[in-house]
């Protein structure tokens, strides 16, 4: 059974940092690209960062470039999103996503709330 479990969300002051984790199980982690999305009420889900199954391939939304870093640990089957210099507009529910175009499979986590406020 496939599981993507996010953790690490919470309340942080502007300028602060958080690290989100996404623990994966039930599928071959290295065959999937890992992505982080975020969503605020009334808006579409937004792609924040992605890390391909090939080491070193990453992309970021313009709004988070230079502040967020996505990484993955193949030994722990876990993806991370290190968030720094957080702004109130980063407030959202953050979702972990695993996708394999070759296998035609896509999985989602349940989401974790990040709130940036003083």
C-alpha positions as CSV (number, residue, x, y, z in Angstrom):
1,X,0.0,0.0,0.0
2,X,1.3,3.4,-1.0
3,X,1.9,6.1,1.6
4,X,3.3,9.6,1.4
5,X,3.4,11.1,4.8
6,X,4.3,14.8,5.2
7,X,5.6,16.3,8.4
8,X,7.4,19.4,9.6
9,X,4.7,22.0,9.0
10,X,3.7,24.6,11.6
11,X,3.7,28.2,12.6
12,X,6.8,30.3,11.9
13,X,7.6,34.0,12.0
14,X,8.5,35.9,8.8
15,X,12.1,35.3,8.0
16,X,12.1,32.0,9.7
17,X,12.8,28.5,8.4
18,X,11.1,25.1,8.3
19,X,11.9,21.8,6.8
20,X,9.2,19.6,5.5
21,X,9.6,15.9,5.1
22,X,7.8,13.4,3.0
23,X,8.2,9.8,3.9
24,X,7.4,7.4,1.1
25,X,6.5,3.7,1.2
26,X,4.8,1.2,-1.0
27,X,6.6,2.0,-4.2
28,X,10.1,2.2,-5.7
29,X,11.2,5.6,-4.6
30,X,14.0,6.0,-7.1
31,X,11.7,5.5,-10.0
32,X,9.6,8.5,-9.2
33,X,10.1,12.2,-9.4
34,X,9.2,14.0,-6.2
35,X,7.4,17.3,-6.1
36,X,6.1,19.7,-3.5
37,X,2.9,21.7,-4.2
38,X,1.1,24.2,-2.1
39,X,-2.5,25.4,-2.0
40,X,-4.4,28.2,-0.3
41,X,-8.2,28.3,-0.1
42,X,-9.8,29.5,-3.3
43,X,-6.7,29.1,-5.4
44,X,-5.3,26.3,-7.6
45,X,-2.6,24.0,-6.3
46,X,0.8,25.5,-7.2
47,X,4.0,23.6,-8.0
48,X,6.7,24.8,-5.6
49,X,9.6,22.5,-6.4
50,X,10.5,19.2,-8.1
51,X,13.3,16.8,-7.9
52,X,13.6,14.2,-10.7
53,X,14.5,10.6,-10.2
54,X,17.9,11.5,-11.6
55,X,20.1,13.0,-9.0
56,X,20.7,16.7,-9.3
57,X,17.7,17.6,-11.5
58,X,15.6,20.2,-9.7
59,X,13.2,23.0,-10.6
60,X,11.6,25.7,-8.6
61,X,8.8,28.2,-8.8
62,X,10.1,31.7,-9.4
63,X,8.5,32.8,-6.1
64,X,10.7,30.4,-4.0
65,X,14.0,30.4,-6.0
66,X,16.9,31.1,-3.7
67,X,14.8,30.5,-0.6
68,X,13.6,26.8,-0.9
69,X,15.6,23.7,-1.5
70,X,14.2,20.3,-2.5
71,X,16.2,17.2,-1.8
72,X,15.7,13.5,-1.6
73,X,17.3,10.7,0.4
74,X,17.2,7.4,-1.4
75,X,18.3,5.5,1.7
76,X,15.4,6.8,3.7
77,X,12.9,7.0,0.9
78,X,12.2,10.6,2.0
79,X,11.9,13.9,0.2
80,X,12.5,17.2,1.9
81,X,11.7,20.8,1.3
82,X,14.0,23.2,3.2
83,X,12.3,26.6,3.4
84,X,14.1,29.7,4.5
85,X,13.4,33.4,4.6
86,X,9.7,32.6,4.8
87,X,7.2,35.2,3.9
88,X,3.5,35.5,4.9
89,X,2.6,34.7,1.3
90,X,4.2,31.3,1.7
91,X,1.3,30.3,4.0
92,X,-0.5,27.3,2.5
93,X,-1.1,23.6,2.8
94,X,2.0,21.9,1.4
95,X,1.5,18.6,-0.4
96,X,4.0,16.0,-1.4
97,X,3.6,14.3,-4.8
98,X,5.3,11.3,-6.4
99,X,5.0,10.8,-10.1
100,X,6.3,8.4,-12.7
101,X,5.5,9.1,-16.3
102,X,6.9,5.8,-17.4
103,X,4.8,3.8,-14.9
104,X,1.8,6.1,-15.3
105,X,1.5,6.4,-11.6
106,X,1.0,9.4,-9.3
107,X,0.5,9.6,-5.6
108,X,-0.3,12.4,-3.1
109,X,0.2,13.0,0.5
110,X,-2.4,14.4,2.9
111,X,-0.8,17.8,3.2
112,X,0.8,19.8,6.0
113,X,-0.1,23.3,7.0
114,X,2.6,26.0,7.0
115,X,1.6,29.3,8.5
116,X,4.0,32.3,8.3
117,X,2.9,35.0,10.7
118,X,4.1,37.3,13.4
